[in-house]
């Protein structure tokens, strides 16, 4: 059965990923286009000054801030799997949540939701132990925080069973496997770059509830939020094209978690 399109869709992007003198993406421009910002928490990217500035700009723009928690892997940008002891992972996630929430609160906002990053995001699609660790950290910090993740993932299933609100995410600029996962970044065609192609694809996902996998297989997809990666080349043009296409299609764009 094809999922029904949502009444409104959220646009999110991974932001705050610069570090010191190194800038990654155009956060200022992206915060003018998206409705939710997945802000790094310092473990895969983001120094305190960058994270504070990102939270301040998000608060001014009315963009909801989410904690993009990750493995402790600054050198690998959080894109390498780590076989954590579950208690260590829970503690690391709580540390990140509390740090970003403190910065967000001093900026006039607060953390509104949680989304894993990189290898952790991919792991908790099927890794039950790490999915439970993420859910435990959210439950212990604030059980009112929604969890943003891939539709059909172990993370959303475990989070839902624990009574947490779950938000299903689709990716504008990533190719899907026939099984509904994401094509690994190291493979050709894993990341999409043409704004027009991406925008058309997103409208199809949102309005028909389906997406074409890398091999052409049509997959049902539940879309509460659409991610446009902030570090993808041409990310701003892509986000602008996606937003304009959705609006032309009559889709209402709104954050799933209020920014106020």
Protein Blocks (a to p, Z undefined) as FASTA:
>chain_A
ZZdddfbdcddddehkaghjbcgdjfklmmmmmmbdcddehlngocfklmmmmmmmmmmn
opacddddddddfknnopaccdddfklmmmmmmmmmmmmmmmmmmnopacfbdcdehjlm
mmmmmmmmlmmmmmmmmmmmommbccdddehiaklmmmmmnopacdddddfkbccdfkop
acdfkbghkacfbfklmmmmmmmmmmnopacdfkopacddddfbdcddfkbghklmmmmm
mmmmmmmnopacddfbdfZZ
